[in-house]
């Protein structure tokens, strides 16, 4: 009746996208803490969706669809939502727009590049995955209540530019496995709790 794939292997991916869209609305209405919680949830969804998908029985078309939908979901969750967060934080100067443009370009170049390299399997990432920005931006946001607005703005913009650089620079980054999933999950929970306690 509907085009697309709706099996359990993509449910977590879809939930991550829904969370990201909710985060955009929250960010643009200045509910920043809750918007960052949405970003963290999207990051966790992306971290575990591939692991869950590999546990599911899929045909070749479903596998190919999963690869494409994951990349598109990353665009919404880790490119569009971070830009909405920048706007929600009131960073509205021309150079903020330029920084965001560089970030978006670096992210789509990375995502497009690995779309055509989907068949190549490695035990490491080339450069930093866009997913890592979820925790990176959220941990940086924890500084919001402890430093002046000017200092926070400078640090946050620097973090955006660093992510843009590391999205496209060709350095090996070990892929998470085993205990790393527990570490990232625990770090996400701790960051979420800290954001709720600090508030903004």
Legacy VTK file of the C-alpha trace (Angstrom):
# vtk DataFile Version 3.0
C-alpha trace
ASCII
DATASET POLYDATA
POINTS 200 float
0.000 0.000 0.000
2.884 2.386 0.812
6.324 2.673 -0.734
9.348 2.258 1.513
10.378 -0.288 4.116
8.782 -0.529 7.537
10.366 -3.595 9.090
11.851 -3.584 12.594
15.364 -2.982 11.267
14.556 0.682 10.496
12.193 1.555 13.357
14.953 3.014 15.546
16.230 5.079 12.607
12.750 6.518 12.084
12.407 7.298 15.803
15.719 9.181 15.667
14.405 11.328 12.817
11.149 12.065 14.650
13.201 13.083 17.692
15.332 15.388 15.528
12.263 17.109 14.052
10.871 17.596 17.553
14.252 19.015 18.539
14.101 21.560 15.714
10.719 22.841 16.894
11.963 23.006 20.480
15.185 24.794 19.495
13.406 27.407 17.385
11.036 28.055 20.295
14.022 28.418 22.649
13.464 25.247 24.700
17.144 24.523 24.356
17.587 21.886 27.049
14.845 19.718 25.606
16.148 20.265 22.077
19.573 18.975 23.121
17.923 15.954 24.736
16.349 15.227 21.353
19.783 15.513 19.743
21.223 13.040 22.248
18.366 10.591 21.667
18.904 10.819 17.907
22.591 10.100 18.491
21.782 7.029 20.567
19.283 5.849 17.952
21.940 6.113 15.270
24.540 4.407 17.438
22.390 1.332 17.959
20.250 1.152 14.807
22.976 -0.478 12.730
23.610 -3.068 15.424
19.899 -3.886 15.570
19.594 -3.972 11.775
22.404 -6.529 11.531
20.491 -8.764 13.931
17.429 -8.688 11.679
16.886 -10.942 8.706
16.878 -8.700 5.611
16.971 -9.199 1.859
19.415 -7.253 -0.335
16.887 -4.527 -1.141
16.142 -3.983 2.553
19.875 -3.760 3.278
20.355 -1.181 0.495
17.343 0.787 1.745
18.759 0.750 5.268
22.043 2.248 4.072
20.289 5.059 2.210
17.769 5.817 4.933
20.528 5.943 7.552
22.380 8.586 5.564
19.219 10.653 5.068
18.384 10.343 8.757
21.883 11.585 9.622
21.245 14.651 7.472
18.148 15.515 9.488
19.476 14.614 12.930
23.079 15.786 12.810
23.028 18.522 10.178
19.626 20.231 10.222
19.020 19.955 13.982
22.442 21.406 14.939
21.782 24.387 12.658
18.370 24.883 14.286
20.103 24.808 17.676
22.507 27.549 16.582
19.546 29.708 15.543
17.684 28.876 18.756
20.660 30.010 20.833
20.449 33.412 19.145
23.609 33.144 17.066
22.314 35.222 14.168
25.298 37.129 12.821
26.537 36.716 9.239
29.569 34.741 10.378
27.327 32.311 12.256
25.567 31.628 8.947
28.945 31.125 7.270
30.104 28.723 9.996
26.868 26.747 9.686
27.232 26.654 5.898
30.745 25.218 6.217
29.453 22.648 8.701
26.576 21.617 6.423
28.856 21.358 3.378
31.376 19.212 5.236
28.606 16.943 6.532
26.926 16.399 3.160
30.298 15.812 1.478
31.031 13.143 4.088
27.600 11.526 3.820
27.652 11.574 0.027
31.156 10.139 -0.098
30.304 7.212 2.133
27.090 6.560 0.221
29.232 5.588 -2.765
31.637 3.646 -0.507
28.895 1.665 1.233
30.200 -1.656 -0.072
33.637 -1.173 1.489
33.929 -2.562 5.016
36.563 -1.258 7.426
37.257 -1.741 11.104
37.673 2.023 11.450
36.039 5.258 10.332
37.752 7.675 7.978
37.355 10.958 9.797
34.746 11.612 12.490
31.196 10.331 11.858
28.484 13.007 11.881
26.788 11.088 14.718
29.574 12.075 17.108
28.478 15.701 16.856
25.410 14.844 18.978
27.467 14.286 22.115
30.050 16.883 21.139
27.523 19.711 20.875
25.559 18.525 23.911
28.646 18.399 26.139
29.659 21.856 24.912
26.171 23.142 25.747
26.842 22.267 29.397
29.112 25.330 29.496
26.091 27.574 28.774
25.388 28.417 32.422
29.008 28.685 33.550
30.654 31.135 31.157
29.683 34.463 29.640
27.588 34.510 26.480
30.514 35.794 24.423
32.886 33.067 25.602
30.231 30.382 25.124
29.514 31.637 21.606
33.214 31.553 20.688
33.707 28.036 22.095
30.551 26.681 20.449
31.477 28.133 17.051
34.964 26.656 17.371
33.456 23.228 18.106
31.256 23.512 14.997
34.281 24.325 12.834
36.317 21.490 14.357
33.573 18.997 13.590
33.348 20.316 10.035
37.092 19.791 9.632
37.135 16.310 11.159
34.146 15.196 9.067
36.282 15.433 5.939
39.854 14.956 7.107
41.090 11.435 6.366
42.251 10.121 9.727
41.414 6.640 11.095
38.931 6.558 13.985
38.280 3.224 15.666
34.678 2.044 15.360
32.859 1.422 18.646
32.447 -2.177 19.700
31.607 -4.097 22.836
32.186 -1.936 25.922
32.317 1.216 23.795
28.547 1.009 23.308
28.115 0.939 27.081
30.496 3.884 27.468
28.727 6.036 24.877
25.334 5.072 26.270
26.386 5.982 29.811
27.928 9.249 28.620
24.694 10.137 26.800
22.629 9.423 29.929
25.020 11.484 32.083
24.961 14.393 29.621
21.146 14.269 29.488
20.890 14.321 33.284
23.347 17.225 33.506
21.408 19.208 30.894
18.141 18.659 32.792
19.741 19.722 36.086
21.427 22.821 34.659
18.533 23.821 32.405
18.501 26.745 29.999
LINES 1 201
200 0 1 2 3 4 5 6 7 8 9 10 11 12 13 14 15 16 17 18 19 20 21 22 23 24 25 26 27 28 29 30 31 32 33 34 35 36 37 38 39 40 41 42 43 44 45 46 47 48 49 50 51 52 53 54 55 56 57 58 59 60 61 62 63 64 65 66 67 68 69 70 71 72 73 74 75 76 77 78 79 80 81 82 83 84 85 86 87 88 89 90 91 92 93 94 95 96 97 98 99 100 101 102 103 104 105 106 107 108 109 110 111 112 113 114 115 116 117 118 119 120 121 122 123 124 125 126 127 128 129 130 131 132 133 134 135 136 137 138 139 140 141 142 143 144 145 146 147 148 149 150 151 152 153 154 155 156 157 158 159 160 161 162 163 164 165 166 167 168 169 170 171 172 173 174 175 176 177 178 179 180 181 182 183 184 185 186 187 188 189 190 191 192 193 194 195 196 197 198 199
